[in-house]
Amino acid sequence: MADINKVVLAYSGGLDTSVILKWLQDTYHCEIVTFTADLGQGEELEPARAKALQFGIKPENIFIDDLREEFVRDFVFPMFRANTVYEGEYLLGTSIARPLIAKRQIEIARMTGADSVSHGATGKGNDQVRFELGYYALEPGIKVIAPWREWDLLSREKLLAYAEKNGIPVDMKHKQGGAPYSMDANLLHISFEGRHLEDPNAQAEESMWRWTVSPEKAPDQAEEIDLEFAKGDLIAIDGKRLKPHELLAKLNELGGKHGIGRLDLVENRFVGMKSRGCYETPGGTILLKAHRGIESITLDREVAHLKDDLMPRYASLIYNGYWWAPERVALQTLIDHTQEMVNGFVKVKLYKGSVSVLSRNSSNTLFDQNIATFDDDGGAYNQADAGGFIKLNALRMRIAEIARRKRITK
């Protein structure tokens, strides 16, 4: 067992991390620093401070940090500049939060002189990899404690028994069989996994969803909103400029009202198994649609296609925990360069689970109405030029067919 002096624990104050806190004290007999991140999950975080104090954690070793602005500005928005979607559907709400948590843990470790960090991710999941790749990228010599890979408390019953034995408060929902789902929430999304959802043939109950009404119960009246972008980032809604985290919160409110952003997905975890999860990402769904709308008139065709080619690779890097890797940073540099002219306005319509672009306008538009018109363009475009273009592109296919016919006649 490693010699541990002080450890920074990613601490939510829930059952699992409270058990981990006590287990660290019993197993490593080390000083513990707790870190609780406010990423916009919408929960009261001060109870985590009270629980940490109950375990004897020094007040100066309890960190509860509001990271909402940094989360959206430095992680969510850069990801959306790439129109990032994993496996065609998932907007990476959980994945994109992990590098920020890891970053802040390492910062706190440096501030407090801790030699170790710890997290509550299981040995079956993706988060263990995301956290630890971040730790090692930012602090190569850090020691990492992953309790779920070390202890024998591998069932809900064992966790509850350990909690009862050590006087750890347990919510009534856990005593009565546990919460129906494992949930993760931040300003970008809320996810649901486990229990009932472990059967991919079982439908999620309507009562599970927290942020969105069902599309069937959404308002019968559509709502139109104007979104303004600057260098690929959203800066205003209906003419009102807000901070990044306030903008995303507002989009969540609007999208949830109209039943937008629900997803039921079976994804491929990189530890080798398939996993079913349900996600609510109302604001992100609107943002993705609108961003593609403004790019449609401001990006060169080949640049847009290059971005689409690179996006799945970029998405996989985030999903697999490589946010801090040099290849992700290099891709981000390219993506951000493409966004210099992605400025302008997009009007979108929200209606019963759908988002549609109604109009887009930019001073940097590449759309030339004089050339694109079906009316008389006054000579702006010579239609006869298309003949040579077609013949040149057909040349290799004509040669191949001529050669095929010669082979047949021999």
Backbone torsions as a table, in degrees:
resi	resn	phi	psi	omega
1	MET	NA	135.7	-177.1
2	ALA	-65.3	150.3	176.9
3	ASP	-83.5	108.6	-175.0
4	ILE	-112.1	129.6	178.3
5	ASN	-101.7	-48.1	-179.5
6	LYS	-146.1	135.3	-176.2
7	VAL	-128.0	139.4	173.7
8	VAL	-98.5	116.9	-177.5
9	LEU	-101.8	128.4	170.2
10	ALA	-71.6	109.2	-165.3
11	TYR	-123.6	120.4	178.6
12	SER	-94.7	-21.0	-174.9
13	GLY	90.4	-1.8	178.1
14	GLY	-79.8	-176.2	-176.1
15	LEU	-59.3	-51.6	-173.7
16	ASP	-61.2	-50.4	-176.4
17	THR	-73.7	-24.8	174.4
18	SER	-69.1	-40.1	174.7
19	VAL	-63.0	-41.9	179.5
20	ILE	-61.3	-42.3	-179.3
21	LEU	-58.1	-49.5	179.7
22	LYS	-65.3	-39.8	-179.9
23	TRP	-63.2	-40.0	176.9
24	LEU	-61.7	-41.8	178.4
25	GLN	-62.8	-42.9	-177.1
26	ASP	-73.8	-33.9	-172.4
27	THR	-89.3	-44.2	-173.7
28	TYR	-105.7	-11.6	177.8
29	HIS	49.3	45.0	-174.3
30	CYS	-115.8	166.3	173.3
31	GLU	-76.0	140.5	-175.0
32	ILE	-121.8	136.8	173.0
33	VAL	-114.2	128.6	178.3
34	THR	-101.5	141.8	179.6
35	PHE	-130.7	120.6	178.6
36	THR	-119.3	123.9	-176.0
37	ALA	-100.8	130.0	171.1
38	ASP	-93.3	104.6	178.6
39	LEU	-109.2	17.6	-180.0
40	GLY	88.5	25.3	-178.3
41	GLN	-72.1	-9.1	175.0
42	GLY	76.8	19.0	179.5
43	GLU	-113.7	152.9	175.2
44	GLU	-72.0	124.1	-174.6
45	LEU	-100.3	-14.7	-179.2
46	GLU	-61.5	-31.6	175.4
47	PRO	-56.0	-28.1	177.7
48	ALA	-64.2	-35.3	177.8
49	ARG	-66.0	-44.9	-179.4
50	ALA	-61.7	-41.2	179.3
51	LYS	-66.2	-40.5	179.2
52	ALA	-62.3	-40.5	178.2
53	LEU	-63.7	-36.1	178.0
54	GLN	-61.6	-31.4	179.2
55	PHE	-83.8	2.6	177.9
56	GLY	87.6	14.3	178.1
57	ILE	-71.9	133.2	-180.0
58	LYS	-63.9	140.6	179.8
59	PRO	-53.5	-38.3	-179.6
60	GLU	-72.3	-9.5	178.4
61	ASN	-101.7	13.9	178.9
62	ILE	-111.9	117.2	-179.0
63	PHE	-116.0	122.3	171.7
64	ILE	-124.3	106.3	-168.6
65	ASP	-113.8	133.1	174.9
66	ASP	-83.5	105.7	-176.9
67	LEU	-111.1	14.8	-174.0
68	ARG	-59.2	-46.2	-177.3
69	GLU	-66.1	-46.6	178.7
70	GLU	-62.2	-38.8	-178.9
71	PHE	-58.8	-50.4	-177.0
72	VAL	-74.5	-44.6	-175.6
73	ARG	-66.2	-45.1	-169.3
74	ASP	-103.9	-6.5	-178.4
75	PHE	-128.9	-55.2	-178.2
76	VAL	-66.5	-52.0	-177.5
77	PHE	-61.5	-45.6	176.4
78	PRO	-58.3	-36.5	178.2
79	MET	-65.8	-40.7	-178.3
80	PHE	-74.4	-19.7	173.3
81	ARG	-61.2	-25.8	179.0
82	ALA	-92.1	0.9	-175.3
83	ASN	55.8	47.4	-166.9
84	THR	-76.1	124.6	176.6
85	VAL	-138.5	131.8	179.2
86	TYR	-98.7	130.7	-179.8
87	GLU	52.2	37.6	171.3
88	GLY	81.1	-10.6	-173.6
89	GLU	-141.1	-36.5	-168.1
90	TYR	-82.4	127.5	-177.5
91	LEU	-91.6	13.8	165.6
92	LEU	63.5	36.3	-178.1
93	GLY	-62.4	-38.6	177.0
94	THR	-76.2	-45.8	-174.4
95	SER	-57.1	-42.0	-173.1
96	ILE	-75.2	-16.1	178.9
97	ALA	-80.6	-26.9	-172.5
98	ARG	-65.9	-41.3	179.4
99	PRO	-63.4	-31.1	177.7
100	LEU	-70.6	-42.4	177.7
101	ILE	-60.8	-44.8	179.1
102	ALA	-61.3	-42.3	179.5
103	LYS	-59.4	-47.6	-177.7
104	ARG	-68.9	-36.0	176.1
105	GLN	-59.6	-43.5	179.9
106	ILE	-65.9	-39.9	177.7
107	GLU	-60.6	-42.7	179.5
108	ILE	-67.7	-37.3	177.2
109	ALA	-59.8	-41.2	178.4
110	ARG	-67.2	-42.2	-178.4
111	MET	-63.5	-38.0	-173.2
112	THR	-99.1	-3.2	-178.7
113	GLY	74.4	24.5	178.9
114	ALA	-75.7	145.4	178.0
115	ASP	-102.2	-1.4	-174.0
116	SER	-144.7	158.7	172.7
117	VAL	-133.1	157.4	-179.1
118	SER	-144.8	152.1	179.7
119	HIS	-139.5	168.7	-177.5
120	GLY	-104.5	15.8	-179.7
121	ALA	-74.3	144.1	-179.1
122	THR	-81.1	168.0	178.5
123	GLY	-78.4	-1.1	177.5
124	LYS	-98.3	-17.2	-169.0
125	GLY	-97.7	178.4	178.8
126	ASN	-82.1	-29.9	-170.4
127	ASP	-64.0	-32.8	178.0
128	GLN	-56.2	-39.9	-178.8
129	VAL	-72.0	-43.6	-178.8
130	ARG	-62.0	-46.8	178.9
131	PHE	-60.7	-50.4	-169.4
132	GLU	-74.3	-33.4	173.5
133	LEU	-62.6	-37.3	176.4
134	GLY	-65.5	-45.5	178.9
135	TYR	-55.4	-52.2	-173.5
136	TYR	-69.8	-32.5	178.8
137	ALA	-67.0	-35.6	-175.6
138	LEU	-91.9	-27.6	-179.4
139	GLU	-144.8	84.6	-170.6
140	PRO	-54.3	-29.3	-175.9
141	GLY	-96.0	7.9	-177.3
142	ILE	-67.4	146.4	173.8
143	LYS	-94.1	140.7	-176.5
144	VAL	-120.6	130.2	175.2
145	ILE	-113.0	119.7	178.2
146	ALA	-116.2	89.4	-172.7
147	PRO	-53.4	-38.9	-177.3
148	TRP	-64.2	-17.7	176.3
149	ARG	-94.6	-3.4	-176.8
150	GLU	-116.4	-42.3	-171.9
151	TRP	-83.8	176.9	177.8
152	ASP	-109.1	15.5	179.0
153	LEU	-87.4	65.3	-169.3
154	LEU	-99.0	18.1	175.7
155	SER	-141.2	158.6	178.8
156	ARG	-60.0	-37.7	-179.1
157	GLU	-64.0	-41.3	179.9
158	LYS	-68.0	-38.1	177.7
159	LEU	-63.1	-44.0	-179.8
160	LEU	-65.5	-39.8	179.1
161	ALA	-64.7	-41.2	178.2
162	TYR	-64.1	-42.1	179.7
163	ALA	-63.2	-44.9	-179.6
164	GLU	-63.5	-41.7	-179.4
165	LYS	-62.4	-34.4	-174.0
166	ASN	-104.7	13.2	175.3
167	GLY	68.4	28.8	178.6
168	ILE	-85.2	123.3	-179.6
169	PRO	-58.2	135.2	-179.9
170	VAL	-123.3	125.9	177.7
171	ASP	-62.8	151.2	-179.3
172	MET	-58.7	-33.2	-178.4
173	LYS	-62.4	-33.0	177.9
174	HIS	-72.9	-39.8	179.6
175	LYS	-64.5	-28.1	-177.7
176	GLN	-94.2	18.7	176.7
177	GLY	116.3	-1.9	175.2
178	GLY	93.2	156.1	175.3
179	ALA	-62.1	147.2	-175.4
180	PRO	-65.1	-24.3	-177.9
181	TYR	-139.5	156.1	167.8
182	SER	-89.5	123.6	-173.9
183	MET	-119.4	145.4	173.2
184	ASP	-133.2	128.4	-177.0
185	ALA	-132.2	145.5	169.2
186	ASN	-155.2	-174.2	-176.1
187	LEU	-64.1	-22.1	-179.0
188	LEU	-86.2	-36.7	-176.2
189	HIS	-160.9	173.8	165.5
190	ILE	-131.3	135.7	-177.9
191	SER	-117.8	154.0	178.2
192	PHE	-131.6	130.1	178.8
193	GLU	-143.3	164.6	172.2
194	GLY	84.5	178.8	177.1
195	ARG	49.0	-120.7	-176.0
196	HIS	-55.0	-33.3	-175.1
197	LEU	-79.2	-7.4	179.5
198	GLU	-68.3	-16.5	172.7
199	ASP	-95.6	108.4	-176.4
200	PRO	-65.3	-12.5	178.8
201	ASN	-88.5	-7.7	-178.7
202	ALA	-90.4	133.8	178.7
203	GLN	-82.5	141.6	176.9
204	ALA	-69.6	138.8	178.2
205	GLU	-71.7	148.7	177.9
206	GLU	-60.7	-32.3	-177.9
207	SER	-69.0	-12.9	-179.5
208	MET	-68.1	-40.1	-171.9
209	TRP	-66.3	137.1	-175.0
210	ARG	-110.1	-36.2	-170.4
211	TRP	-100.0	-22.7	-171.3
212	THR	-122.1	143.2	168.3
213	VAL	-80.0	160.5	175.6
214	SER	-67.8	146.2	178.8
215	PRO	-55.2	-33.1	-179.6
216	GLU	-64.4	-30.9	-178.1
217	LYS	-99.1	3.5	177.8
218	ALA	-69.0	161.1	-178.9
219	PRO	-56.1	145.3	177.4
220	ASP	-76.0	-15.1	179.5
221	GLN	-97.4	123.4	177.4
222	ALA	-67.0	156.3	178.2
223	GLU	-125.3	132.1	178.6
224	GLU	-107.2	135.9	177.9
225	ILE	-133.0	148.5	178.5
226	ASP	-104.3	127.4	-179.1
227	LEU	-117.2	134.8	179.4
228	GLU	-111.8	135.2	-179.6
229	PHE	-118.2	147.0	173.0
230	ALA	-137.7	120.3	-177.8
231	LYS	51.8	40.7	174.1
232	GLY	86.4	-6.9	-178.6
233	ASP	-106.7	142.4	174.5
234	LEU	-68.5	132.5	-179.9
235	ILE	-124.5	-16.5	-178.0
236	ALA	-155.7	149.2	173.8
237	ILE	-122.9	123.2	-178.1
238	ASP	51.6	41.3	175.3
239	GLY	81.1	-3.2	-178.7
240	LYS	-99.7	118.3	179.5
241	ARG	-83.3	132.4	-179.0
242	LEU	-135.8	167.5	173.5
243	LYS	-68.7	154.8	-178.2
244	PRO	-50.7	-45.7	-177.1
245	HIS	-70.1	-28.1	176.3
246	GLU	-72.3	-36.8	176.8
247	LEU	-62.2	-45.6	-179.2
248	LEU	-66.5	-39.4	177.4
249	ALA	-61.2	-40.4	178.8
250	LYS	-66.0	-41.1	177.1
251	LEU	-64.5	-37.3	176.1
252	ASN	-60.2	-43.3	179.9
253	GLU	-62.3	-46.6	-179.3
254	LEU	-66.5	-45.0	-178.9
255	GLY	-66.6	-40.9	178.9
256	GLY	-61.8	-39.5	179.1
257	LYS	-59.7	-34.0	-176.6
258	HIS	-102.9	14.3	174.2
259	GLY	69.9	31.8	-175.1
260	ILE	-99.5	139.4	168.1
261	GLY	101.3	13.4	175.9
262	ARG	-81.0	143.3	179.1
263	LEU	-149.2	131.9	173.4
264	ASP	-115.8	113.6	-167.4
265	LEU	-133.8	137.1	165.6
266	VAL	-102.3	111.8	-175.8
267	GLU	-108.2	162.2	178.9
268	ASN	-99.6	106.5	176.0
269	ARG	-71.8	147.9	-177.3
270	PHE	-79.7	-4.8	172.7
271	VAL	-82.2	-1.3	170.1
272	GLY	112.0	4.8	-178.7
273	MET	-123.3	161.6	172.1
274	LYS	-90.6	147.2	-177.8
275	SER	-139.8	136.4	179.4
276	ARG	-101.6	132.2	177.6
277	GLY	-142.9	154.5	173.6
278	CYS	-115.7	140.8	-173.4
279	TYR	-134.2	145.7	169.8
280	GLU	-119.7	117.2	-179.3
281	THR	-136.0	64.9	-174.3
282	PRO	-63.9	-48.9	-178.4
283	GLY	-66.8	-41.4	179.6
284	GLY	-63.2	-36.1	179.0
285	THR	-64.9	-41.6	177.0
286	ILE	-66.4	-44.6	-177.4
287	LEU	-61.3	-43.1	180.0
288	LEU	-61.1	-46.3	-178.5
289	LYS	-63.3	-44.5	-178.2
290	ALA	-68.3	-38.8	-179.6
291	HIS	-63.9	-42.3	176.4
292	ARG	-64.2	-31.4	178.9
293	GLY	-64.6	-44.7	-179.8
294	ILE	-73.6	-32.2	176.5
295	GLU	-65.6	-29.4	-175.4
296	SER	-61.4	-24.6	179.2
297	ILE	-110.0	-6.2	-175.9
298	THR	-114.4	-15.0	-179.5
299	LEU	-99.9	138.3	170.4
300	ASP	-58.4	147.0	-176.6
301	ARG	-55.4	-49.4	-176.1
302	GLU	-71.4	-31.2	175.1
303	VAL	-66.4	-43.1	178.2
304	ALA	-61.7	-42.0	180.0
305	HIS	-68.8	-36.3	176.5
306	LEU	-62.5	-43.7	177.3
307	LYS	-59.0	-43.3	179.6
308	ASP	-64.6	-34.3	177.4
309	ASP	-67.7	-39.5	-175.6
310	LEU	-80.9	-23.4	-172.9
311	MET	-56.3	-46.5	179.6
312	PRO	-59.6	-35.8	177.3
313	ARG	-66.6	-44.1	178.9
314	TYR	-62.0	-43.5	179.1
315	ALA	-61.6	-42.1	179.3
316	SER	-64.5	-37.1	178.1
317	LEU	-61.3	-43.8	179.3
318	ILE	-68.3	-46.9	-178.8
319	TYR	-59.4	-38.6	-175.9
320	ASN	-87.6	2.3	172.9
321	GLY	92.4	18.1	-175.7
322	TYR	-101.7	33.1	179.6
323	TRP	-57.8	-38.3	-176.0
324	TRP	-90.3	3.3	-177.8
325	ALA	-76.1	149.8	-177.3
326	PRO	-60.8	-31.7	-179.5
327	GLU	-69.3	-33.9	176.7
328	ARG	-68.8	-42.3	178.8
329	VAL	-62.1	-40.8	179.2
330	ALA	-64.5	-44.0	178.1
331	LEU	-62.9	-39.3	180.0
332	GLN	-63.1	-38.3	178.5
333	THR	-60.6	-43.6	177.8
334	LEU	-65.4	-46.3	-179.1
335	ILE	-59.9	-46.2	-178.3
336	ASP	-63.9	-33.7	176.2
337	HIS	-62.4	-38.4	-179.5
338	THR	-68.0	-17.2	-173.7
339	GLN	-91.9	-0.1	-176.3
340	GLU	-56.2	-36.0	-177.3
341	MET	-103.7	8.3	-178.7
342	VAL	-85.6	75.3	-177.6
343	ASN	-127.3	142.4	176.8
344	GLY	146.3	-160.8	-171.3
345	PHE	-126.5	142.0	176.9
346	VAL	-132.4	131.4	173.4
347	LYS	-103.4	126.5	179.3
348	VAL	-121.6	153.8	177.1
349	LYS	-112.2	131.4	177.9
350	LEU	-107.9	125.3	-177.1
351	TYR	-158.6	112.7	171.4
352	LYS	45.6	58.4	174.1
353	GLY	88.0	-1.0	-176.4
354	SER	-121.6	153.4	173.9
355	VAL	-124.9	127.8	177.8
356	SER	-133.4	142.5	178.6
357	VAL	-83.3	127.4	179.5
358	LEU	-97.6	-37.1	-179.1
359	SER	-160.1	160.8	177.0
360	ARG	-149.2	146.2	-175.7
361	ASN	-150.6	137.5	-179.6
362	SER	-153.7	143.3	173.2
363	SER	-70.6	-14.6	178.3
364	ASN	-102.1	18.9	-174.8
365	THR	-61.4	142.3	173.5
366	LEU	-101.7	2.9	179.0
367	PHE	-81.3	117.4	-179.5
368	ASP	-108.2	103.7	-176.4
369	GLN	-63.2	-31.5	179.6
370	ASN	-63.4	-32.9	179.8
371	ILE	-86.8	-37.2	-174.4
372	ALA	-79.3	-16.1	-173.0
373	THR	-61.1	149.5	173.3
374	PHE	-89.6	-6.7	176.3
375	ASP	-87.9	-177.4	178.8
376	ASP	-61.8	119.9	-176.9
377	ASP	-94.9	6.6	176.6
378	GLY	64.9	25.2	178.6
379	GLY	89.2	8.3	179.9
380	ALA	-65.5	-28.8	179.9
381	TYR	-135.2	126.7	178.9
382	ASN	-92.4	105.2	-175.7
383	GLN	-63.4	-23.7	179.2
384	ALA	-65.3	-23.6	-179.8
385	ASP	-63.4	-26.1	-176.7
386	ALA	-65.0	-27.9	-178.8
387	GLY	-61.3	-46.4	179.7
388	GLY	-65.4	-39.2	178.1
389	PHE	-59.5	-45.3	-178.9
390	ILE	-66.0	-43.3	-178.6
391	LYS	-64.6	-40.4	178.0
392	LEU	-63.1	-41.4	-179.9
393	ASN	-73.7	-22.8	178.0
394	ALA	-86.6	-11.3	-171.9
395	LEU	-56.4	-49.0	-177.5
396	ARG	-64.2	-33.6	179.0
397	MET	-73.7	-35.8	176.1
398	ARG	-64.2	-42.8	179.4
399	ILE	-62.6	-42.5	-179.2
400	ALA	-64.0	-40.8	-179.2
401	GLU	-69.5	-39.1	177.0
402	ILE	-61.1	-44.0	179.3
403	ALA	-63.6	-39.2	179.3
404	ARG	-62.3	-42.0	-179.3
405	ARG	-65.6	-37.6	179.2
406	LYS	-63.3	-39.5	179.3
407	ARG	-63.9	-39.2	-177.4
408	ILE	-67.2	-37.9	-175.5
409	THR	-80.5	-9.8	-179.9
410	LYS	-74.7	NA	NA
